Amino acid sequence: MVVGQTTLKPGQSTTLAMRFTMHEGMGGPHEFRVALATNDRTAPARELVVRSGWGP
């Protein structure tokens, strides 16, 4: 994943794109976590959870 310095203003949105490569023998469910910093005083840090299932 490439991380940039984009800052969103209230009401703005963006798209996160991720590409995963799994090696032989790594099939099944996986969970990836991405830390997001915010300027929200009530939630200064958020966590994006990405779940995936890889078949054989």
Distance bins in CASP14 RR format, pairs under 12 A and 6 or more apart:
PFRMAT RR
TARGET T0000
AUTHOR 0000-0000-0000
RMODE 2
METHOD distances of the structure
MODEL  1
1 16 0 0 0 0 1 0 0 0 0 0 0
1 17 0 0 0 0 1 0 0 0 0 0 0
1 18 1 0 1 0 0 0 0 0 0 0 0
1 19 0 0 0 0 1 0 0 0 0 0 0
1 20 0 0 0 0 1 0 0 0 0 0 0
1 21 0 0 0 0 0 1 0 0 0 0 0
1 32 0 0 0 0 1 0 0 0 0 0 0
1 33 0 0 0 0 0 1 0 0 0 0 0
1 34 1 0 0 1 0 0 0 0 0 0 0
1 35 0 0 0 0 0 1 0 0 0 0 0
1 48 0 0 0 0 0 1 0 0 0 0 0
1 50 0 0 0 0 0 1 0 0 0 0 0
2 16 0 0 0 0 0 1 0 0 0 0 0
2 17 0 0 0 0 1 0 0 0 0 0 0
2 18 0 0 0 0 1 0 0 0 0 0 0
2 19 0 0 0 0 0 1 0 0 0 0 0
2 34 0 0 0 0 0 1 0 0 0 0 0
3 16 0 0 0 0 0 1 0 0 0 0 0
3 18 0 0 0 0 0 1 0 0 0 0 0
3 34 0 0 0 0 1 0 0 0 0 0 0
3 35 0 0 0 0 1 0 0 0 0 0 0
3 36 0 0 0 0 0 1 0 0 0 0 0
3 37 0 0 0 0 0 1 0 0 0 0 0
4 14 0 0 0 0 0 1 0 0 0 0 0
4 16 0 0 0 0 0 1 0 0 0 0 0
4 36 0 0 0 0 0 1 0 0 0 0 0
4 37 0 0 0 0 0 1 0 0 0 0 0
5 37 0 0 0 0 0 1 0 0 0 0 0
6 12 0 0 0 0 1 0 0 0 0 0 0
6 13 0 0 0 0 0 1 0 0 0 0 0
6 14 1 0 0 1 0 0 0 0 0 0 0
6 15 0 0 0 0 0 1 0 0 0 0 0
6 16 0 0 0 0 0 1 0 0 0 0 0
6 36 0 0 0 0 0 1 0 0 0 0 0
6 37 0 0 0 0 0 1 0 0 0 0 0
7 14 0 0 0 0 0 1 0 0 0 0 0
7 36 0 0 0 0 0 1 0 0 0 0 0
7 37 0 0 0 0 1 0 0 0 0 0 0
7 38 0 0 0 0 0 1 0 0 0 0 0
7 39 0 0 0 0 1 0 0 0 0 0 0
8 14 1 0 0 1 0 0 0 0 0 0 0
8 15 0 0 0 0 0 1 0 0 0 0 0
8 16 0 0 0 0 0 1 0 0 0 0 0
8 36 0 0 0 0 0 1 0 0 0 0 0
8 37 0 0 0 0 0 1 0 0 0 0 0
8 38 0 0 0 0 1 0 0 0 0 0 0
8 39 0 0 0 0 1 0 0 0 0 0 0
8 40 0 0 0 0 0 1 0 0 0 0 0
9 39 0 0 0 0 0 1 0 0 0 0 0
10 38 0 0 0 0 0 1 0 0 0 0 0
10 39 0 0 0 0 1 0 0 0 0 0 0
10 40 0 0 0 0 1 0 0 0 0 0 0
14 36 0 0 0 0 0 1 0 0 0 0 0
14 48 0 0 0 0 0 1 0 0 0 0 0
16 32 0 0 0 0 0 1 0 0 0 0 0
16 34 1 0 0 1 0 0 0 0 0 0 0
16 36 0 0 0 0 1 0 0 0 0 0 0
16 48 1 0 0 1 0 0 0 0 0 0 0
16 50 0 0 0 0 1 0 0 0 0 0 0
17 34 0 0 0 0 0 1 0 0 0 0 0
17 50 0 0 0 0 0 1 0 0 0 0 0
18 30 0 0 0 0 0 1 0 0 0 0 0
18 32 1 0 0 1 0 0 0 0 0 0 0
18 33 0 0 0 0 0 1 0 0 0 0 0
18 34 0 0 0 0 1 0 0 0 0 0 0
18 48 0 0 0 0 1 0 0 0 0 0 0
18 50 1 0 0 1 0 0 0 0 0 0 0
18 52 0 0 0 0 1 0 0 0 0 0 0
19 32 0 0 0 0 0 1 0 0 0 0 0
19 50 0 0 0 0 0 1 0 0 0 0 0
19 52 0 0 0 0 0 1 0 0 0 0 0
20 26 0 0 0 0 1 0 0 0 0 0 0
20 27 0 0 0 0 0 1 0 0 0 0 0
20 30 1 0 0 1 0 0 0 0 0 0 0
20 31 0 0 0 0 0 1 0 0 0 0 0
20 32 1 0 0 1 0 0 0 0 0 0 0
20 50 0 0 0 0 1 0 0 0 0 0 0
20 51 0 0 0 0 0 1 0 0 0 0 0
20 52 1 0 0 1 0 0 0 0 0 0 0
20 53 0 0 0 0 1 0 0 0 0 0 0
20 54 0 0 0 0 1 0 0 0 0 0 0
21 30 0 0 0 0 0 1 0 0 0 0 0
21 52 0 0 0 0 0 1 0 0 0 0 0
21 54 0 0 0 0 0 1 0 0 0 0 0
22 28 0 0 0 0 1 0 0 0 0 0 0
22 29 0 0 0 0 0 1 0 0 0 0 0
22 30 1 0 0 1 0 0 0 0 0 0 0
22 32 0 0 0 0 0 1 0 0 0 0 0
22 52 0 0 0 0 1 0 0 0 0 0 0
22 53 0 0 0 0 1 0 0 0 0 0 0
22 54 1 0 1 0 0 0 0 0 0 0 0
22 55 0 0 0 0 1 0 0 0 0 0 0
22 56 0 0 0 0 0 1 0 0 0 0 0
23 30 0 0 0 0 0 1 0 0 0 0 0
23 54 0 0 0 0 0 1 0 0 0 0 0
24 54 0 0 0 0 0 1 0 0 0 0 0
24 55 0 0 0 0 0 1 0 0 0 0 0
24 56 0 0 0 0 1 0 0 0 0 0 0
25 54 0 0 0 0 1 0 0 0 0 0 0
25 55 0 0 0 0 1 0 0 0 0 0 0
25 56 0 0 0 0 1 0 0 0 0 0 0
26 52 0 0 0 0 0 1 0 0 0 0 0
26 53 0 0 0 0 0 1 0 0 0 0 0
26 54 1 0 0 1 0 0 0 0 0 0 0
26 55 0 0 0 0 1 0 0 0 0 0 0
26 56 0 0 0 0 0 1 0 0 0 0 0
27 52 0 0 0 0 1 0 0 0 0 0 0
27 53 1 0 0 1 0 0 0 0 0 0 0
27 54 1 0 1 0 0 0 0 0 0 0 0
27 55 1 0 1 0 0 0 0 0 0 0 0
27 56 1 0 0 1 0 0 0 0 0 0 0
28 51 0 0 0 0 0 1 0 0 0 0 0
28 52 0 0 0 0 1 0 0 0 0 0 0
28 53 1 0 1 0 0 0 0 0 0 0 0
28 54 1 0 1 0 0 0 0 0 0 0 0
28 55 1 0 0 1 0 0 0 0 0 0 0
28 56 0 0 0 0 1 0 0 0 0 0 0
29 50 0 0 0 0 0 1 0 0 0 0 0
29 51 1 0 0 1 0 0 0 0 0 0 0
29 52 1 0 0 1 0 0 0 0 0 0 0
29 53 1 0 1 0 0 0 0 0 0 0 0
29 54 1 0 0 1 0 0 0 0 0 0 0
29 55 0 0 0 0 1 0 0 0 0 0 0
30 49 0 0 0 0 0 1 0 0 0 0 0
30 50 0 0 0 0 1 0 0 0 0 0 0
30 51 1 0 0 1 0 0 0 0 0 0 0
30 52 1 0 1 0 0 0 0 0 0 0 0
30 53 1 0 0 1 0 0 0 0 0 0 0
30 54 1 0 0 1 0 0 0 0 0 0 0
30 55 0 0 0 0 0 1 0 0 0 0 0
31 47 0 0 0 0 0 1 0 0 0 0 0
31 48 0 0 0 0 0 1 0 0 0 0 0
31 49 1 0 0 1 0 0 0 0 0 0 0
31 50 1 0 0 1 0 0 0 0 0 0 0
31 51 1 0 1 0 0 0 0 0 0 0 0
31 52 1 0 0 1 0 0 0 0 0 0 0
31 53 0 0 0 0 1 0 0 0 0 0 0
31 54 0 0 0 0 0 1 0 0 0 0 0
32 47 0 0 0 0 0 1 0 0 0 0 0
32 48 0 0 0 0 1 0 0 0 0 0 0
32 49 1 0 0 1 0 0 0 0 0 0 0
32 50 1 0 1 0 0 0 0 0 0 0 0
32 51 1 0 0 1 0 0 0 0 0 0 0
32 52 1 0 0 1 0 0 0 0 0 0 0
32 53 0 0 0 0 0 1 0 0 0 0 0
32 54 0 0 0 0 0 1 0 0 0 0 0
33 45 0 0 0 0 0 1 0 0 0 0 0
33 46 0 0 0 0 0 1 0 0 0 0 0
33 47 1 0 1 0 0 0 0 0 0 0 0
33 48 1 0 0 1 0 0 0 0 0 0 0
33 49 1 0 1 0 0 0 0 0 0 0 0
33 50 1 0 0 1 0 0 0 0 0 0 0
33 51 0 0 0 0 0 1 0 0 0 0 0
34 45 0 0 0 0 0 1 0 0 0 0 0
34 46 0 0 0 0 1 0 0 0 0 0 0
34 47 1 0 0 1 0 0 0 0 0 0 0
34 48 1 0 1 0 0 0 0 0 0 0 0
34 49 0 0 0 0 1 0 0 0 0 0 0
34 50 1 0 0 1 0 0 0 0 0 0 0
35 44 0 0 0 0 0 1 0 0 0 0 0
35 45 1 0 0 1 0 0 0 0 0 0 0
35 46 1 0 0 1 0 0 0 0 0 0 0
35 47 1 0 1 0 0 0 0 0 0 0 0
35 48 0 0 0 0 1 0 0 0 0 0 0
35 49 0 0 0 0 0 1 0 0 0 0 0
36 43 0 0 0 0 1 0 0 0 0 0 0
36 44 0 0 0 0 0 1 0 0 0 0 0
36 45 1 0 0 1 0 0 0 0 0 0 0
36 46 1 0 1 0 0 0 0 0 0 0 0
36 47 1 0 0 1 0 0 0 0 0 0 0
36 48 1 0 1 0 0 0 0 0 0 0 0
36 49 0 0 0 0 0 1 0 0 0 0 0
37 43 0 0 0 0 0 1 0 0 0 0 0
37 44 1 0 0 1 0 0 0 0 0 0 0
37 45 1 0 1 0 0 0 0 0 0 0 0
37 46 0 0 0 0 1 0 0 0 0 0 0
37 47 0 0 0 0 0 1 0 0 0 0 0
37 48 0 0 0 0 0 1 0 0 0 0 0
38 44 1 0 1 0 0 0 0 0 0 0 0
38 45 1 0 0 1 0 0 0 0 0 0 0
38 46 1 0 1 0 0 0 0 0 0 0 0
38 47 0 0 0 0 0 1 0 0 0 0 0
38 48 0 0 0 0 0 1 0 0 0 0 0
39 45 0 0 0 0 0 1 0 0 0 0 0
39 46 0 0 0 0 0 1 0 0 0 0 0
40 46 0 0 0 0 1 0 0 0 0 0 0
END
